[in-house]
Amino acid sequence: MIEFTGGEWFTISGRGNVYACKMPVDHEGSLLKTEVLIEGHQYTVTGVEMHAVVDRSLFKGRTIGLLVRGPRKDT
């Protein structure tokens, strides 16, 4: 399970909570419907936001936004 830290939370009206951060490791494939740890709490990823570029790979250091299912668990 990938653990994400050092990011920032945002709420997008009509979509939910997004954790903006950098990829901590290289990852093959998609993060959709996967379980991740964000600041020590487990979430299911329902979307991944990135800058609109042709390269959609998830490499270490890439800035992404993780749309997660449900409310934030750290509040």
C-alpha positions as CSV (number, residue, x, y, z in Angstrom):
1,M,0.0,0.0,0.0
2,I,1.4,3.4,-1.0
3,E,1.6,6.0,1.8
4,F,1.3,9.7,1.0
5,T,2.5,12.5,3.3
6,G,3.4,16.1,3.1
7,G,0.4,17.2,1.1
8,E,-2.5,19.5,1.4
9,W,-6.3,18.8,1.5
10,F,-8.8,20.6,-0.7
11,T,-12.6,20.2,-1.1
12,I,-14.0,20.4,-4.6
13,S,-17.7,21.2,-4.6
14,G,-19.7,18.3,-6.0
15,R,-16.7,16.0,-6.1
16,G,-15.3,15.6,-2.6
17,N,-12.0,15.7,-0.9
18,V,-8.7,15.9,-2.8
19,Y,-5.2,15.4,-1.3
20,A,-2.6,17.3,-3.3
21,C,0.8,15.8,-3.0
22,K,3.8,14.3,-4.8
23,M,4.1,10.7,-5.7
24,P,6.4,9.0,-3.1
25,V,7.3,6.1,-5.4
26,D,7.1,5.1,-9.1
27,H,3.8,3.3,-9.7
28,E,2.8,1.2,-12.8
29,G,-0.8,1.4,-13.9
30,S,-3.7,3.3,-12.3
31,L,-4.4,4.2,-8.7
32,L,-8.2,4.1,-9.3
33,K,-10.1,2.0,-6.8
34,T,-6.9,1.2,-4.8
35,E,-6.4,1.6,-1.1
36,V,-3.8,4.1,0.0
37,L,-2.6,5.6,3.2
38,I,-2.8,9.4,3.5
39,E,-1.2,10.8,6.6
40,G,-1.6,7.4,8.3
41,H,-5.3,7.0,7.4
42,Q,-6.6,4.5,4.8
43,Y,-8.7,5.8,1.8
44,T,-10.0,4.4,-1.5
45,V,-8.9,6.5,-4.5
46,T,-11.8,7.4,-6.8
47,G,-9.9,9.8,-9.1
48,V,-6.4,11.1,-9.8
49,E,-5.9,14.7,-11.0
50,M,-2.8,15.8,-12.9
51,H,-1.7,18.6,-15.2
52,A,-2.9,18.0,-18.7
53,V,0.1,16.4,-20.3
54,V,0.5,13.5,-22.6
55,D,2.6,11.5,-20.1
56,R,0.2,10.0,-17.6
57,S,2.7,7.9,-15.8
58,L,2.9,8.0,-12.0
59,F,6.6,8.5,-11.3
60,K,8.2,9.5,-8.0
61,G,8.0,13.3,-7.4
62,R,5.1,13.9,-9.8
63,T,2.5,16.3,-8.5
64,I,-1.0,14.8,-8.3
65,G,-4.3,15.2,-6.6
66,L,-6.0,12.1,-5.1
67,L,-9.8,12.3,-5.0
68,V,-10.9,10.0,-2.2
69,R,-14.1,8.3,-1.2
70,G,-15.8,9.5,2.0
71,P,-15.0,12.2,4.5
72,R,-11.5,13.1,5.8
73,K,-10.4,10.9,8.7
74,D,-7.9,13.3,10.2
75,T,-10.4,15.9,11.4
